[in-house]
Amino acid sequence: MPQRLTSCCFTGHRPEKLPWRYDERDPRCRDLKRRIADAAESAYQTGFRHFLCGMALGCDLFFCEAVLALRETCPGITLEAAIPCPGQDGAWPPDQRARYARLVAACDFETLVSSSYTPYCMQRRDRYMVNHASLLIAVFSGSPGGTRYTMDYAMRRGLTIVDLPVTAE
């Protein structure tokens, strides 16, 4: 397993908490995707080689795509899909399920954190990622939920956090 000191994980909001929701053509979404890609590249430039992604709808998938694009030009990158439970994508729209399947298949590692769905499997996935990294890149609007939980947990664990704020405008 890759070294914690050279591992970076990610947390961010699902589409429902983003002002543009599912409209990835929105200029604010395109800007966020660029900032995520820039943060991943900056992490690489400072020595991070292993990236962990929780594979949730929205920002997680943006991060996964950014790291896969970075892997095309930067040697030594590995990407791990940290999947909270089987069927994570079961209720997603068909286009997003296809995207998820394609992205998971492109990852170097796939870690199934819980063998079945539980009310806490998403938090368990988040703790797994934080426990295996020393840097957290976060897209955060200030709202309560899983992203805030992950950031709080990462702070308690002493991770460096790169915050990519998103406003509700």
Order of alpha helices (4+ residues) and beta strands (2+ residues): beta-alpha-beta-alpha-beta-alpha-beta-alpha-beta-alpha-beta
